[in-house]
Amino acid sequence: MRIWSKIFKAAHSGENRNPETRRNWIRVFAGMSGLLLSLIAADLLFPPPLERARDVSPLILDHEGRWLHAFTTDEGRWRFAADLDEIDPGFVDRLIAVEDKRFYDHWGVDPAAVARAGFTSARAGRIVSGASTITMQTARLLEPRKRTFGAKVIEMIRALQIERRLSKKEILELYLTLAPYGGNLEGVRSASLVYFGKEPSRLTDAEQAMLIALPQAPEARRPDLRASAAREARAGILDKLAMLDALSGQRADEGKEASLRVARKPFPRLAYHASWRLAQTEKAGDIASTLDAGLQARAEELVASYVKQFDDGATASLLIIENETRAVRAAVGSSGLNVQGGWIDLTAAARSPGSTLKPFIYALAFEDGLAGPSTLIEDMPRSFGDYSPENFDRTFRGEVRVREALQHSLNLPAVSTLDRIGASRFSAVLKAAGVVLRTPTRAEKKPGLALALGGAGVTAQEIATLYAALGDGGAVRPLAWTVKEERAEHKSYQLFSDAAARRVSAILADAPALEGRAPAALSDSAIRVAFKTGTSYGYRDAWSAGHGGGYTVVAWVGHADGSSRPGWTGRKAAAPLLFEAFDMIERQGGALPDLIDEFEGETPGVALARLNTPREAAPPEIIFPRQGVEVFMSDDRGFALAARGGAPGYRWYVNGEPLTREETSGRAVWRPERAGFYDVTVVDGEGRMAKSKVRVLASG
C-alpha cells in the first residue's frame, strides 16, 4: 500500500504543478489501481482448489479412539487429515529445516531461494534446485502439473493465494495431508501407520528422516519395494539434519544403522457394515462411533465360528446394545464378507420377525388392564374373519395363563390379545416408537392380526430398539451409533409403563431354558436374560432377542436371500448365539447387576381373570373339520381335530370309531386311510355332542 500512497501524493503535490506531469502520475496511479483490482478479481474468481484437501479417507474409531475401519477416498487413496497437535513437533521442525528453512518469513515464495536457484542453474547450465517452498509444493499437490517454467509461475501465484487464505499451521497441515509417500499413500499419517504401524507422534529419528525423504521421490524410495534406495535417502536426510544442527551427529549415525525392514501393514477391518454406513452419512475424516473395538472383534469371531455348524450357506447377524445410553457396542452385519450375501448389512434388512413382537402385545394388554400374567386365555382353534391361525406345533392346549402363552409362544392367545388391543393401534404405537411395520403391498392397507405372528417386516436394529426399551422401563430411545449421539439428550417415548415392562421381562426370564443350558438362576455368574425367539413363515428367518445385565442382544440366522431353512427355528438356530453373546459380555466383565428378579407381580387395578368369555355353559362346537368341508388327504401328520365350548374331557369319533390321543401332543389326530365321506363326532365331559360330515379328497 505504500507505493500507492507515494503515487497519490506525487500526483497531488505542489511540486507537480505541470498539468501534463500530473496527468502522467494520475495515469500511473489508475493503471496500478486497475492492475491491483484485476489481481484481486482474479484471486476471487480463480481461488486455489483447497477443497481437494477435504476429500480424506473416512476413519471409523471406537468410543475410546481405537481404529475400527478406514476407507479410501473416491480416488482410491489412503489420505488422512494431518493435525499438527497430533504430530511430533520435532518432526515438523526438521521437515521445515530441510524443505523450507524460511517458511515462517516469506509469503509463499522465497525470493532469496529463487535468486539462488536461478544463479546456480545458470552457472551449471541446467536446473540444480527448484526453489520450491512448502507452500509452493502444497500448490503443486493441489493441482498437479508437468514440471515446466509456466507451471512454476502458476505455483508461485497459487502459493501467494494460499498464504493469503491460510495460516502457517494450516498450510503445514495441508502439505502433510497431501504429500505423496508411495503407491496410494498420501499424507504423513497414512505413511506412518502403513510403514511403521504407529501414529506420527511416536516416530524415531530414522523414521522421521524416512518420511522427510519420501515425498521428494516417493516411488523411487519406497521402503517396502526399494529398501536400498530408501536407506540411502534416509542417510542423506540424517546427514543434512546433523549439518543443520537439527540432530546430533551421534543420533544421525545411530539412525543410519536402524533396521529398515518395512512391509505395508494392513489397516484394521472391524465392523465393516456399521463403518460403511457411518462413512456414508457422516462427514469425511475421523468418525467416533459408539462401538467397542474389543467387543466388536470378539463378536465377529463368535458369529463367524457359530455359522460353521451349518452346511447350507446360512449366515448370521448380531447386535449388542448398552441399555443405559442405547449405544451400539457391537454390530455384526454378516458372518463374513466372503460368504454369500456377506456384503449385505443384515442388521438393517427388513425381515419377518416371527414371534419376537409378542411380548409387546402382552405388555400393552397389561398396560390396558386387559390381562395380567395369571389371566386365563384360550388356546383353542378360532377364526378371525377369514384368518384362521394355528400354533407352530399344530396342537392346542385349551385354557392357559398368559405367562404360559408367552413363554411357550402360543399363537392363538397372542392373536386373540392383539384382536382385543387392535392391530391398527399396535402398529401405530410401534410407529410412534420409531418402528415401522412393513406390510406386503396389497389393496387393503389396514394392519391385520397377522402382525402377532410376524406378518410385517422389521429390522434387527428396530427389534433391538424395542427390547432395549423392555429393559429400561418401557422407554424407547433411538440407538446411538456415534459418540455425539450417545452424549446427546434424546426425548424418550414411553411405549408402556415400567410395571408392564417388568412383568413381561419376568415372564420371559422364566421361559424354558435351552436344551443343554442350565437356567441362569442356578448359576452365580450367568446373566439372567429375558429373551424371546421367533421363526418366520417357511423357516426363512430365525430370531432371538433379549435383555439382561444392562445389555440388549439381537441374533438373526438365515440365508441372506431369504430362502427357506426347514427345521431351523429361532430356538434352535438363533437362541444359542444369543446366549453365547451374553456369556461373552459376562466374561468381559461388562454385565451390570440384574433387576429382572424384581419384575414379578400382577397388574395393578383390575385385570381380567379370563381374557375370553367362558364357553363351558354352551354345548361343544366342532371347529375343525367344520360341517360340509372338503379336505385333501394330509401327509403323515394328519388332521388335528379341534372343538370349543362344552365341558372339558373331549372324546372323538370318526364313523363311530373312537380316536386315541397322541402321547406326545395329547391331541386327537385323524389320519384318514382313503378318500370318501366321514362323520366326525365330539362328545364333551357331560355327554353333549356335536357332529360334522366331511369329504376327504385324494391329494393326487
Secondary structure, DSSP 8 states (H G I E B T S, - for coil): -HHHHHHHHHHHSTT--SHHHHHHHHHHHHHHHHHHHHHHHHHHHS---GGGGG----EEE-TTS-EEEE---TTS-EE----GGGS-HHHHHHHHHHH-TTTTTSSSS-HHHHHHHHHHHHHHTS-------HHHHHHHHHS---S-HHHHHHHHHHHHHHHHHS-HHHHHHHHHHH-B-STTEESHHHHHHHHHSS-TTS--HHHHHHHHHGGGSTTTT-TTT-HHHHHHHHHHHHHHHHHTTSS-HHHHHHHHHS----------B--HHHHHHHHHHS-SSEEEBS--HHHHHHHHHHHHHHGGG-SS--EEEEEEEETTTTEEEEEE-SS-TTSTTTTS-TTSS-B--TTTTHHHHHHHHHHHTS--TT-EEEES---BTTB----TTS---EEEEHHHHHHTT-HHHHHHHHHHH-HHHHHHHHHHTT---B----S--S--GGGGGT-SBB-HHHHHHHHHHHTTTTEE---B-BHHHHHS----EE-S-HHHHHHHHHHHHTS---TT---GGG-SSS---EEEEEE-GGG-EEEEEEEETTEEEEEEEE-TT----TT--IIIIIHHHHHHHHHHHHHHT------GGG-----SS---SBSS---TTS--EEEES-TT-EEE---TT-EE-EEESS-S--EEEETTEE--B-TTT--BEE--SSSEEEEEEEE-TTS-EEEEEEEEE---
